């Protein structure tokens, strides 16, 4: 698997400024490996910091050859499109990477190993990591997490791709800075790639999904706080991930994640986001089920305000905080210290 010292290039051709580019953006923001560059001919010559608030400067390159010349050892496929399909137009770059001796990290549902393993030039040092292959068959969940004495925080949202993973990792990093004994359960391809471990929740059979979450949470039972990366939304007609996450983790705390200024789903847009107070109450009720499971408390709202100016963002956060009575922040722009403080004292 990916060694933290290996130099990485992220392939994002045509998707740096699209919603499907969240894999590459997440890697750019949180992966500890050195990143020699992002390949995208459309924006070659610019920096990723021209588009996103990132802790480091990452150049955008015009070709994979340029990345290889800079010492790249691993190529990460940097998109996460709906359905998890690899674009057919990416076949030449996959072939080129393997011929150049690069290993590949693939977070999509389409698997590379069956088709491309024979193209590996150096089996001792070169590999293909299909992140979305489950590594175990879990037992059926039995709510064992409910008996744990720790705090279990589940990230929920009004839609897909609203920042559940980002919010979780920002809080995780803040708690580490505060020297808290904290764990992070990655449940999607980006989180697993960054953390090096986790469960590809949407690759498990539905009957096994709760058990997969439960096992991952129990494996971190020694932690005082366990953060569970959220997936999907109760609101989305194509998502079934929230209930397995709730049942498997038996959360004690919730963080609601939203997209500021968006009153409908990203797609399908005819689905209207309901009143946020009512939606929070729905999630709390489902997590708790009339007291059968631990009482889950919403300790914060994380809003993606990237489409707003700073003044617009601050007004949005203030207005929403007054409406809900819950602390609201943009975790990337304004940090998460108030949420972590609320978590630690609750």
Buried (B, 14 or more C-beta within 10 A) or exposed (E): EBEEEBBBBBBBBBBBEEBBBBBBBBBBBBBEBBBBBBBBEEBBEBBBBEBBEBEEEBBBBBBBEBBBEBEBBBBBBBBBBEEBEBBEEBEEBBEBBBEBBBBBBBBBBBBBBEEBEEBBEEEEEBBBBBBBEBEEEBEEBEBBBBEBEBBBBBBBBBBBBBBBBBBBBBBBBBBEEEEBEBBBBBBBBBBBBBBEEBBBBBBBEEEBBBBBBBBBBBEBBEBEBBBBBBBBBBBBEEBBBBBBBBBBBBBBBBBBBBBBEBEBBBBEEEBEBEEBEEBBEBBBEBBBEEEEBBEBBBBBBBBBBBEBEEEEBBEBBEEBBEEBEBBBBBBBBBBBEBBBBBBBEE
